């Protein structure tokens, strides 16, 4: 994944953001927490069980904040969502 094997990734397991069930009413809190976990200008990996709407909202919330965003799944492997790394 990525061009540099020494790259450190901030890994966010979406299931860590909610309890048993993700609630749309808590979406702002999930986005805020994911942004805190991602930091600024980092390469970020989203993984873990969660609803598609949550993945999409978190990805949107991290655009412009993360240098790159990757979705990781045991089924698909790594899928780059965006990569703004100039190298």
PDB file as gemmi writes it, atoms N, CA and C in Angstrom:
CRYST1    1.000    1.000    1.000  90.00  90.00  90.00 P 1                      
ATOM      1  N   UNK A   1       0.842  -1.170   0.000  1.00  0.00           N  
ATOM      2  CA  UNK A   1       0.000   0.000   0.000  1.00  0.00           C  
ATOM      3  C   UNK A   1       0.886   1.231   0.000  1.00  0.00           C  
ATOM      4  N   UNK A   2       0.594   2.195  -0.841  1.00  0.00           N  
ATOM      5  CA  UNK A   2       1.376   3.417  -0.870  1.00  0.00           C  
ATOM      6  C   UNK A   2       2.696   3.217  -1.597  1.00  0.00           C  
ATOM      7  N   UNK A   3       3.390   4.292  -1.797  1.00  0.00           N  
ATOM      8  CA  UNK A   3       4.643   4.260  -2.540  1.00  0.00           C  
ATOM      9  C   UNK A   3       5.837   4.048  -1.636  1.00  0.00           C  
ATOM     10  N   UNK A   4       5.725   4.425  -0.385  1.00  0.00           N  
ATOM     11  CA  UNK A   4       6.847   4.353   0.544  1.00  0.00           C  
ATOM     12  C   UNK A   4       6.532   3.305   1.601  1.00  0.00           C  
ATOM     13  N   UNK A   5       7.332   2.263   1.682  1.00  0.00           N  
ATOM     14  CA  UNK A   5       7.070   1.195   2.638  1.00  0.00           C  
ATOM     15  C   UNK A   5       7.262   1.650   4.079  1.00  0.00           C  
ATOM     16  N   UNK A   6       7.886   2.829   4.284  1.00  0.00           N  
ATOM     17  CA  UNK A   6       8.099   3.337   5.633  1.00  0.00           C  
ATOM     18  C   UNK A   6       6.948   4.229   6.103  1.00  0.00           C  
ATOM     19  N   UNK A   7       5.936   4.416   5.278  1.00  0.00           N  
ATOM     20  CA  UNK A   7       4.810   5.273   5.633  1.00  0.00           C  
ATOM     21  C   UNK A   7       4.074   4.711   6.840  1.00  0.00           C  
ATOM     22  N   UNK A   8       3.775   5.583   7.774  1.00  0.00           N  
ATOM     23  CA  UNK A   8       2.984   5.212   8.933  1.00  0.00           C  
ATOM     24  C   UNK A   8       1.530   5.598   8.666  1.00  0.00           C  
ATOM     25  N   UNK A   9       0.623   4.703   8.931  1.00  0.00           N  
ATOM     26  CA  UNK A   9      -0.790   4.940   8.687  1.00  0.00           C  
ATOM     27  C   UNK A   9      -1.543   5.079  10.006  1.00  0.00           C  
ATOM     28  N   UNK A  10      -2.466   6.011  10.027  1.00  0.00           N  
ATOM     29  CA  UNK A  10      -3.404   6.122  11.132  1.00  0.00           C  
ATOM     30  C   UNK A  10      -4.555   5.178  10.781  1.00  0.00           C  
ATOM     31  N   UNK A  11      -4.733   4.138  11.551  1.00  0.00           N  
ATOM     32  CA  UNK A  11      -5.787   3.160  11.272  1.00  0.00           C  
ATOM     33  C   UNK A  11      -6.981   3.462  12.168  1.00  0.00           C  
ATOM     34  N   UNK A  12      -8.133   3.636  11.532  1.00  0.00           N  
ATOM     35  CA  UNK A  12      -9.371   3.904  12.259  1.00  0.00           C  
ATOM     36  C   UNK A  12     -10.322   2.745  12.011  1.00  0.00           C  
ATOM     37  N   UNK A  13     -10.611   2.007  13.074  1.00  0.00           N  
ATOM     38  CA  UNK A  13     -11.601   0.939  13.009  1.00  0.00           C  
ATOM     39  C   UNK A  13     -12.948   1.592  13.321  1.00  0.00           C  
ATOM     40  N   UNK A  14     -13.824   1.648  12.328  1.00  0.00           N  
ATOM     41  CA  UNK A  14     -15.086   2.368  12.508  1.00  0.00           C  
ATOM     42  C   UNK A  14     -15.922   1.815  13.654  1.00  0.00           C  
ATOM     43  N   UNK A  15     -15.808   0.534  13.930  1.00  0.00           N  
ATOM     44  CA  UNK A  15     -16.610  -0.031  15.019  1.00  0.00           C  
ATOM     45  C   UNK A  15     -16.189   0.514  16.383  1.00  0.00           C  
ATOM     46  N   UNK A  16     -14.996   1.126  16.461  1.00  0.00           N  
ATOM     47  CA  UNK A  16     -14.559   1.758  17.711  1.00  0.00           C  
ATOM     48  C   UNK A  16     -15.316   3.062  17.977  1.00  0.00           C  
ATOM     49  N   UNK A  17     -15.992   3.585  16.961  1.00  0.00           N  
ATOM     50  CA  UNK A  17     -16.699   4.863  17.112  1.00  0.00           C  
ATOM     51  C   UNK A  17     -18.087   4.712  17.715  1.00  0.00           C  
ATOM     52  N   UNK A  18     -18.636   3.511  17.678  1.00  0.00           N  
ATOM     53  CA  UNK A  18     -20.002   3.308  18.174  1.00  0.00           C  
ATOM     54  C   UNK A  18     -20.081   2.002  18.953  1.00  0.00           C  
ATOM     55  N   UNK A  19     -21.187   1.818  19.664  1.00  0.00           N  
ATOM     56  CA  UNK A  19     -21.407   0.592  20.445  1.00  0.00           C  
ATOM     57  C   UNK A  19     -21.926  -0.529  19.556  1.00  0.00           C  
ATOM     58  N   UNK A  20     -23.065  -1.071  19.895  1.00  0.00           N  
ATOM     59  CA  UNK A  20     -23.656  -2.168  19.124  1.00  0.00           C  
ATOM     60  C   UNK A  20     -24.123  -1.734  17.743  1.00  0.00           C  
ATOM     61  N   UNK A  21     -24.722  -0.541  17.670  1.00  0.00           N  
ATOM     62  CA  UNK A  21     -25.325  -0.070  16.427  1.00  0.00           C  
ATOM     63  C   UNK A  21     -24.971   1.389  16.199  1.00  0.00           C  
ATOM     64  N   UNK A  22     -24.496   1.710  14.993  1.00  0.00           N  
ATOM     65  CA  UNK A  22     -24.234   3.108  14.648  1.00  0.00           C  
ATOM     66  C   UNK A  22     -25.568   3.821  14.478  1.00  0.00           C  
ATOM     67  N   UNK A  23     -25.630   5.045  14.985  1.00  0.00           N  
ATOM     68  CA  UNK A  23     -26.874   5.816  14.929  1.00  0.00           C  
ATOM     69  C   UNK A  23     -26.635   7.085  14.120  1.00  0.00           C  
ATOM     70  N   UNK A  24     -27.506   7.306  13.152  1.00  0.00           N  
ATOM     71  CA  UNK A  24     -27.390   8.481  12.301  1.00  0.00           C  
ATOM     72  C   UNK A  24     -27.423   9.763  13.127  1.00  0.00           C  
ATOM     73  N   UNK A  25     -28.145   9.758  14.230  1.00  0.00           N  
ATOM     74  CA  UNK A  25     -28.226  10.936  15.104  1.00  0.00           C  
ATOM     75  C   UNK A  25     -26.867  11.297  15.707  1.00  0.00           C  
ATOM     76  N   UNK A  26     -25.949  10.336  15.769  1.00  0.00           N  
ATOM     77  CA  UNK A  26     -24.616  10.569  16.336  1.00  0.00           C  
ATOM     78  C   UNK A  26     -23.551  10.812  15.267  1.00  0.00           C  
ATOM     79  N   UNK A  27     -23.959  11.030  14.033  1.00  0.00           N  
ATOM     80  CA  UNK A  27     -23.017  11.151  12.930  1.00  0.00           C  
ATOM     81  C   UNK A  27     -21.978  12.248  13.152  1.00  0.00           C  
ATOM     82  N   UNK A  28     -22.391  13.417  13.603  1.00  0.00           N  
ATOM     83  CA  UNK A  28     -21.432  14.505  13.832  1.00  0.00           C  
ATOM     84  C   UNK A  28     -20.354  14.100  14.834  1.00  0.00           C  
ATOM     85  N   UNK A  29     -20.744  13.386  15.866  1.00  0.00           N  
ATOM     86  CA  UNK A  29     -19.779  12.925  16.869  1.00  0.00           C  
ATOM     87  C   UNK A  29     -18.806  11.915  16.258  1.00  0.00           C  
ATOM     88  N   UNK A  30     -19.302  11.012  15.409  1.00  0.00           N  
ATOM     89  CA  UNK A  30     -18.434  10.031  14.758  1.00  0.00           C  
ATOM     90  C   UNK A  30     -17.400  10.725  13.857  1.00  0.00           C  
ATOM     91  N   UNK A  31     -17.862  11.718  13.095  1.00  0.00           N  
ATOM     92  CA  UNK A  31     -16.957  12.433  12.194  1.00  0.00           C  
ATOM     93  C   UNK A  31     -15.900  13.197  12.988  1.00  0.00           C  
ATOM     94  N   UNK A  32     -16.321  13.849  14.057  1.00  0.00           N  
ATOM     95  CA  UNK A  32     -15.381  14.594  14.904  1.00  0.00           C  
ATOM     96  C   UNK A  32     -14.338  13.667  15.509  1.00  0.00           C  
ATOM     97  N   UNK A  33     -14.751  12.527  15.989  1.00  0.00           N  
ATOM     98  CA  UNK A  33     -13.823  11.572  16.609  1.00  0.00           C  
ATOM     99  C   UNK A  33     -12.876  10.980  15.562  1.00  0.00           C  
ATOM    100  N   UNK A  34     -13.387  10.652  14.392  1.00  0.00           N  
ATOM    101  CA  UNK A  34     -12.532  10.117  13.333  1.00  0.00           C  
ATOM    102  C   UNK A  34     -11.499  11.161  12.910  1.00  0.00           C  
ATOM    103  N   UNK A  35     -11.899  12.420  12.814  1.00  0.00           N  
ATOM    104  CA  UNK A  35     -10.968  13.495  12.453  1.00  0.00           C  
ATOM    105  C   UNK A  35      -9.880  13.645  13.511  1.00  0.00           C  
ATOM    106  N   UNK A  36     -10.262  13.527  14.779  1.00  0.00           N  
ATOM    107  CA  UNK A  36      -9.287  13.595  15.871  1.00  0.00           C  
ATOM    108  C   UNK A  36      -8.289  12.444  15.761  1.00  0.00           C  
ATOM    109  N   UNK A  37      -8.796  11.252  15.485  1.00  0.00           N  
ATOM    110  CA  UNK A  37      -7.950  10.068  15.378  1.00  0.00           C  
ATOM    111  C   UNK A  37      -7.027  10.152  14.156  1.00  0.00           C  
ATOM    112  N   UNK A  38      -7.513  10.740  13.075  1.00  0.00           N  
ATOM    113  CA  UNK A  38      -6.748  10.823  11.835  1.00  0.00           C  
ATOM    114  C   UNK A  38      -5.618  11.833  11.925  1.00  0.00           C  
ATOM    115  N   UNK A  39      -5.840  12.922  12.655  1.00  0.00           N  
ATOM    116  CA  UNK A  39      -4.847  13.989  12.691  1.00  0.00           C  
ATOM    117  C   UNK A  39      -4.856  14.753  11.380  1.00  0.00           C  
ATOM    118  N   UNK A  40      -3.885  15.631  11.202  1.00  0.00           N  
ATOM    119  CA  UNK A  40      -3.800  16.446   9.989  1.00  0.00           C  
ATOM    120  C   UNK A  40      -2.654  15.990   9.098  1.00  0.00           C  
ATOM    121  N   UNK A  41      -2.946  15.796   7.817  1.00  0.00           N  
ATOM    122  CA  UNK A  41      -1.919  15.480   6.842  1.00  0.00           C  
ATOM    123  C   UNK A  41      -1.373  14.068   6.888  1.00  0.00           C  
ATOM    124  N   UNK A  42      -2.081  13.167   7.539  1.00  0.00           N  
ATOM    125  CA  UNK A  42      -1.615  11.785   7.651  1.00  0.00           C  
ATOM    126  C   UNK A  42      -2.233  10.891   6.592  1.00  0.00           C  
ATOM    127  N   UNK A  43      -1.629   9.739   6.395  1.00  0.00           N  
ATOM    128  CA  UNK A  43      -2.212   8.680   5.576  1.00  0.00           C  
ATOM    129  C   UNK A  43      -3.118   7.872   6.501  1.00  0.00           C  
ATOM    130  N   UNK A  44      -4.381   7.729   6.106  1.00  0.00           N  
ATOM    131  CA  UNK A  44      -5.388   7.135   6.988  1.00  0.00           C  
ATOM    132  C   UNK A  44      -5.981   5.890   6.336  1.00  0.00           C  
ATOM    133  N   UNK A  45      -6.219   4.868   7.150  1.00  0.00           N  
ATOM    134  CA  UNK A  45      -6.880   3.645   6.717  1.00  0.00           C  
ATOM    135  C   UNK A  45      -8.175   3.504   7.521  1.00  0.00           C  
ATOM    136  N   UNK A  46      -9.289   3.333   6.807  1.00  0.00           N  
ATOM    137  CA  UNK A  46     -10.574   3.027   7.449  1.00  0.00           C  
ATOM    138  C   UNK A  46     -10.817   1.538   7.322  1.00  0.00           C  
ATOM    139  N   UNK A  47     -11.217   0.910   8.412  1.00  0.00           N  
ATOM    140  CA  UNK A  47     -11.455  -0.524   8.425  1.00  0.00           C  
ATOM    141  C   UNK A  47     -12.529  -0.847   9.455  1.00  0.00           C  
ATOM    142  N   UNK A  48     -12.894  -2.101   9.548  1.00  0.00           N  
ATOM    143  CA  UNK A  48     -13.829  -2.561  10.568  1.00  0.00           C  
ATOM    144  C   UNK A  48     -15.272  -2.544  10.109  1.00  0.00           C  
ATOM    145  N   UNK A  49     -16.106  -3.271  10.853  1.00  0.00           N  
ATOM    146  CA  UNK A  49     -17.521  -3.321  10.497  1.00  0.00           C  
ATOM    147  C   UNK A  49     -18.218  -1.991  10.762  1.00  0.00           C  
ATOM    148  N   UNK A  50     -19.080  -1.627   9.860  1.00  0.00           N  
ATOM    149  CA  UNK A  50     -19.852  -0.395   9.997  1.00  0.00           C  
ATOM    150  C   UNK A  50     -20.739  -0.212   8.784  1.00  0.00           C  
ATOM    151  N   UNK A  51     -21.762   0.597   8.917  1.00  0.00           N  
ATOM    152  CA  UNK A  51     -22.666   0.817   7.784  1.00  0.00           C  
ATOM    153  C   UNK A  51     -21.996   1.653   6.687  1.00  0.00           C  
ATOM    154  N   UNK A  52     -22.435   1.439   5.467  1.00  0.00           N  
ATOM    155  CA  UNK A  52     -21.871   2.162   4.323  1.00  0.00           C  
ATOM    156  C   UNK A  52     -22.012   3.671   4.507  1.00  0.00           C  
ATOM    157  N   UNK A  53     -23.154   4.132   5.039  1.00  0.00           N  
ATOM    158  CA  UNK A  53     -23.347   5.576   5.205  1.00  0.00           C  
ATOM    159  C   UNK A  53     -22.290   6.171   6.127  1.00  0.00           C  
ATOM    160  N   UNK A  54     -21.834   5.396   7.109  1.00  0.00           N  
ATOM    161  CA  UNK A  54     -20.816   5.901   8.022  1.00  0.00           C  
ATOM    162  C   UNK A  54     -19.461   5.983   7.320  1.00  0.00           C  
ATOM    163  N   UNK A  55     -19.115   4.970   6.554  1.00  0.00           N  
ATOM    164  CA  UNK A  55     -17.878   5.015   5.780  1.00  0.00           C  
ATOM    165  C   UNK A  55     -17.861   6.225   4.854  1.00  0.00           C  
ATOM    166  N   UNK A  56     -18.963   6.456   4.149  1.00  0.00           N  
ATOM    167  CA  UNK A  56     -19.033   7.580   3.214  1.00  0.00           C  
ATOM    168  C   UNK A  56     -18.914   8.918   3.934  1.00  0.00           C  
ATOM    169  N   UNK A  57     -19.601   9.068   5.058  1.00  0.00           N  
ATOM    170  CA  UNK A  57     -19.557  10.330   5.802  1.00  0.00           C  
ATOM    171  C   UNK A  57     -18.170  10.589   6.378  1.00  0.00           C  
ATOM    172  N   UNK A  58     -17.526   9.561   6.909  1.00  0.00           N  
ATOM    173  CA  UNK A  58     -16.172   9.717   7.456  1.00  0.00           C  
ATOM    174  C   UNK A  58     -15.197  10.063   6.332  1.00  0.00           C  
ATOM    175  N   UNK A  59     -15.306   9.382   5.189  1.00  0.00           N  
ATOM    176  CA  UNK A  59     -14.430   9.681   4.050  1.00  0.00           C  
ATOM    177  C   UNK A  59     -14.603  11.131   3.619  1.00  0.00           C  
ATOM    178  N   UNK A  60     -15.818  11.595   3.547  1.00  0.00           N  
ATOM    179  CA  UNK A  60     -16.076  12.988   3.175  1.00  0.00           C  
ATOM    180  C   UNK A  60     -15.486  13.937   4.223  1.00  0.00           C  
ATOM    181  N   UNK A  61     -15.654  13.602   5.491  1.00  0.00           N  
ATOM    182  CA  UNK A  61     -15.141  14.438   6.571  1.00  0.00           C  
ATOM    183  C   UNK A  61     -13.622  14.509   6.617  1.00  0.00           C  
ATOM    184  N   UNK A  62     -12.938  13.484   6.104  1.00  0.00           N  
ATOM    185  CA  UNK A  62     -11.480  13.459   6.139  1.00  0.00           C  
ATOM    186  C   UNK A  62     -10.850  14.043   4.877  1.00  0.00           C  
ATOM    187  N   UNK A  63     -11.663  14.256   3.844  1.00  0.00           N  
ATOM    188  CA  UNK A  63     -11.107  14.830   2.614  1.00  0.00           C  
ATOM    189  C   UNK A  63     -10.654  16.259   2.886  1.00  0.00           C  
ATOM    190  N   UNK A  64      -9.435  16.573   2.478  1.00  0.00           N  
ATOM    191  CA  UNK A  64      -8.850  17.876   2.769  1.00  0.00           C  
ATOM    192  C   UNK A  64      -8.107  17.897   4.092  1.00  0.00           C  
ATOM    193  N   UNK A  65      -8.264  16.853   4.868  1.00  0.00           N  
ATOM    194  CA  UNK A  65      -7.577  16.737   6.161  1.00  0.00           C  
ATOM    195  C   UNK A  65      -6.500  15.651   6.113  1.00  0.00           C  
ATOM    196  N   UNK A  66      -6.831  14.526   5.481  1.00  0.00           N  
ATOM    197  CA  UNK A  66      -5.882  13.417   5.348  1.00  0.00           C  
ATOM    198  C   UNK A  66      -5.120  13.545   4.036  1.00  0.00           C  
ATOM    199  N   UNK A  67      -3.869  13.104   4.030  1.00  0.00           N  
ATOM    200  CA  UNK A  67      -3.080  13.109   2.795  1.00  0.00           C  
ATOM    201  C   UNK A  67      -3.587  12.018   1.861  1.00  0.00           C  
ATOM    202  N   UNK A  68      -3.880  10.855   2.429  1.00  0.00           N  
ATOM    203  CA  UNK A  68      -4.469   9.775   1.637  1.00  0.00           C  
ATOM    204  C   UNK A  68      -5.455   9.027   2.517  1.00  0.00           C  
ATOM    205  N   UNK A  69      -6.417   8.393   1.858  1.00  0.00           N  
ATOM    206  CA  UNK A  69      -7.426   7.605   2.568  1.00  0.00           C  
ATOM    207  C   UNK A  69      -7.586   6.280   1.854  1.00  0.00           C  
ATOM    208  N   UNK A  70      -7.496   5.203   2.625  1.00  0.00           N  
ATOM    209  CA  UNK A  70      -7.604   3.851   2.086  1.00  0.00           C  
ATOM    210  C   UNK A  70      -8.663   3.092   2.865  1.00  0.00           C  
ATOM    211  N   UNK A  71      -9.457   2.303   2.141  1.00  0.00           N  
ATOM    212  CA  UNK A  71     -10.421   1.386   2.751  1.00  0.00           C  
ATOM    213  C   UNK A  71      -9.751   0.023   2.806  1.00  0.00           C  
ATOM    214  N   UNK A  72      -9.799  -0.638   3.955  1.00  0.00           N  
ATOM    215  CA  UNK A  72      -9.188  -1.958   4.117  1.00  0.00           C  
ATOM    216  C   UNK A  72     -10.242  -2.964   4.552  1.00  0.00           C  
ATOM    217  N   UNK A  73     -10.322  -4.069   3.821  1.00  0.00           N  
ATOM    218  CA  UNK A  73     -11.277  -5.130   4.116  1.00  0.00           C  
ATOM    219  C   UNK A  73     -10.622  -6.469   3.820  1.00  0.00           C  
ATOM    220  N   UNK A  74     -10.973  -7.508   4.590  1.00  0.00           N  
ATOM    221  CA  UNK A  74     -10.430  -8.830   4.279  1.00  0.00           C  
ATOM    222  C   UNK A  74     -10.913  -9.344   2.922  1.00  0.00           C  
ATOM    223  N   UNK A  75     -12.037  -8.826   2.446  1.00  0.00           N  
ATOM    224  CA  UNK A  75     -12.588  -9.269   1.165  1.00  0.00           C  
ATOM    225  C   UNK A  75     -11.912  -8.559  -0.004  1.00  0.00           C  
ATOM    226  N   UNK A  76     -11.784  -7.234   0.098  1.00  0.00           N  
ATOM    227  CA  UNK A  76     -11.261  -6.451  -1.024  1.00  0.00           C  
ATOM    228  C   UNK A  76      -9.766  -6.167  -0.917  1.00  0.00           C  
ATOM    229  N   UNK A  77      -9.205  -6.295   0.273  1.00  0.00           N  
ATOM    230  CA  UNK A  77      -7.840  -5.830   0.496  1.00  0.00           C  
ATOM    231  C   UNK A  77      -7.871  -4.318   0.617  1.00  0.00           C  
ATOM    232  N   UNK A  78      -6.799  -3.657   0.248  1.00  0.00           N  
ATOM    233  CA  UNK A  78      -6.719  -2.194   0.341  1.00  0.00           C  
ATOM    234  C   UNK A  78      -7.251  -1.554  -0.937  1.00  0.00           C  
ATOM    235  N   UNK A  79      -8.139  -0.577  -0.760  1.00  0.00           N  
ATOM    236  CA  UNK A  79      -8.692   0.184  -1.881  1.00  0.00           C  
ATOM    237  C   UNK A  79      -8.432   1.660  -1.570  1.00  0.00           C  
ATOM    238  N   UNK A  80      -7.651   2.321  -2.426  1.00  0.00           N  
ATOM    239  CA  UNK A  80      -7.347   3.734  -2.216  1.00  0.00           C  
ATOM    240  C   UNK A  80      -8.575   4.560  -2.602  1.00  0.00           C  
ATOM    241  N   UNK A  81      -9.046   5.376  -1.662  1.00  0.00           N  
ATOM    242  CA  UNK A  81     -10.183   6.270  -1.903  1.00  0.00           C  
ATOM    243  C   UNK A  81      -9.684   7.569  -2.504  1.00  0.00           C  
ATOM    244  N   UNK A  82      -8.656   8.147  -1.901  1.00  0.00           N  
ATOM    245  CA  UNK A  82      -7.976   9.293  -2.488  1.00  0.00           C  
ATOM    246  C   UNK A  82      -6.538   9.312  -2.009  1.00  0.00           C  
ATOM    247  N   UNK A  83      -5.683   9.935  -2.818  1.00  0.00           N  
ATOM    248  CA  UNK A  83      -4.275  10.048  -2.467  1.00  0.00           C  
ATOM    249  C   UNK A  83      -3.765  11.381  -3.004  1.00  0.00           C  
ATOM    250  N   UNK A  84      -3.497  12.328  -2.103  1.00  0.00           N  
ATOM    251  CA  UNK A  84      -3.008  13.639  -2.470  1.00  0.00           C  
ATOM    252  C   UNK A  84      -1.520  13.794  -2.167  1.00  0.00           C  
ATOM    253  N   UNK A  85      -0.840  12.665  -2.003  1.00  0.00           N  
ATOM    254  CA  UNK A  85       0.595  12.683  -1.751  1.00  0.00           C  
ATOM    255  C   UNK A  85       1.297  12.972  -3.083  1.00  0.00           C  
ATOM    256  N   UNK A  86       2.063  14.066  -3.172  1.00  0.00           N  
ATOM    257  CA  UNK A  86       2.709  14.404  -4.445  1.00  0.00           C  
ATOM    258  C   UNK A  86       3.882  13.501  -4.804  1.00  0.00           C  
ATOM    259  N   UNK A  87       4.267  12.596  -3.906  1.00  0.00           N  
ATOM    260  CA  UNK A  87       5.419  11.748  -4.174  1.00  0.00           C  
ATOM    261  C   UNK A  87       4.936  10.379  -4.467  1.00  0.00           C  
TER     262      UNK A  87                                                      
END                                                                             
